[in-house]
Amino acid sequence: MRAPVTARNDRSLSAARLIAILTPTALLGGAIAFQYLGGLAPCEMCYWQRWPHLLAIFLALGAIALRGRSELSATLTALAAFAILTSGAIGGFHAGVEYGWWEGLTRCATGLGVGGGLDAIMNAPLVRCDVAAWSLFGISMAGYNFLLSGLAGLAVLGLVSRWKGGA
């Protein structure tokens, strides 16, 4: 049984929901901006990292919409945290491939889509998963996804557990 709602633990759940919506939105938005504004084509593992962030956004939106039903909102927020952590774990694996710590699971090429024809095949960029397209301070985008998603996911889980504990 959950402790009675107080202003302090209600703020914990509100903060968790805020982190759960802002983190994947910012990271996914950044990845899309790098792709379409910066011209950095994503590799296959880059796409793998995007899907859990998209799921986290939808779960966090559900948690925000259902904030009047605290238990359900907390559950959706925790699920969003797990989706964020999943993207971070994929990012960590991808960063390890980029740094040469282990071998990747893919052929490291992007898909062409349907109906591209021979011209599309010949002009398609080959995007390797084992080469970082961008880095800052020696950390690739996948590495930043690992770090930021890990911190945010753990923070959300900590705030939700704090809310459940009534602290």
N, C-alpha and C positions, 0 to 999 in steps of 0.2 A: 504494500500500500504506500502511496506517495504522500509525502509530508504536505501540509497545507501550503497553498500558494502565498508567498510573501513577495513584496516588491523586489527584494534582492534576488530571489531565485527566479522570478519572472523575467528579470533583466538578463539572467544567465541564458534562458531559453531564447529571448529576443536577440541577444548577441550571437548565439549559435546559429540562428536562422540567418542573420545578416552575413556572417562569415560564409555560411553554406551557399548563399546566393552570389555573393560578390566574388569569391575566389574562383569558382569555375567559369563564371561569366568573364572575368578579367583574363584568365589564362586562355580560355577558348577564343575570346575576342582578340587577344594578342597573337595567337597562332594564326588566326584568319587574317589579321592585319599584316603579319609578316608574309603570308602567302600572296595576298592580293595587292597590297600596297608596296611591300618590299621585294616582291618577285621571287621569294624563296619557296620553291615547290616542295611540298611535304613528301616524305617517304612513307612506306607502308606502316611502319611502326609509329610514325607521327599521327597517322589517322587512327591507329588503335588507341592512342591517348585521348583523342577528342571525344570518342563515344561515351566513356564514363563521365566526362565533364558535362556533356549534354544531358545525360540521365540525371546527374546531380542538380542541374539547373531546374529540371522539371520537378524533381522531388522537393527541392527547396521552395519552388513556387507553390507547390501543394501545401507545404508546411506553413508558408506565409498566409495562404488563403484560408487555412484551417486553424489559424492561431487562437481562435476562440475555443477550440477543442484541444486543450493542452496535451493530453496523452497522445493523440493521433499526430499532432504537430511535432511533438518530440520524437516520435517514431520515424516520421518522414525526414526530419532533420538528421537523425542518426543514420538513416539509410543514405542520405545525401553525403554524409561524411564518409561512409564506406565507399561510395562511388568516387569521391575525390581521392581517397587513399588508393583505390584501384588504379586510377589514372597515374597517380604518383609512382606506384609500383611499376607500372609499365614504363613510365619515364625513367625510373632508375635502371631498369633492365636495358632500355634503349641507350641511356648514357653509358652504361658499361660496354655495350657493343661499340659505341663511338670511340671510347677511350681504349678499345682493344683488350679489355679485361676478359671478355668471353665472346664467343661467336653468336651471331644472331640467328633467328629462326626463319628468315625470309630470304628471298632472292634480291631484296633491296631495289625494287623497281616499282614505280607507280602504275596504276591501272590506266588503260586508255579510254575506257568507256565503251559504249555500244555504237557501232556504225562509223568508226573512225576511218576505216579504209587504210590503204597502203601509205598514203601521205601522212596520216595521223601517226602511224607506226614509225615511219622514218623520221618524223619531226618531234616525236615525244621525247621529253627530257628523261634521262636516266638519273634517278635520284637514289643515291646509295644510303642505306641505313647506318653504315659504319663510318660515315664521314659527317661531322657536324657542319651544317650549312651556316651556322652563326654561333658565336660564343662571346661572352663578356667575362673578363677575369678568368679565362680558361674554363668556364662552365657553359655548356651548350644549352639550347632551349630545353632539351629533354632533361638535362640536369637541373635546370631551374624548376621545371615542372615537378620533378621528384622532391626537391627541397620545399617549394611553396605548397604543393599539395599535401605533403607529409605533415608539415607544420599546421596548415589550416585544418586538415582532417582530424588530427589529434586534438586541436583546440576545440573544434566543434564537439567531438565526443566528450571531452573534459567538461565543457559547459553543459551539455545535456545531462551527464551523470551528476553534475553539481545541482542541476535543477531537480533531478529525480531524488537526490539526497536531501533536498530542502535547505541547503546551506545558504 
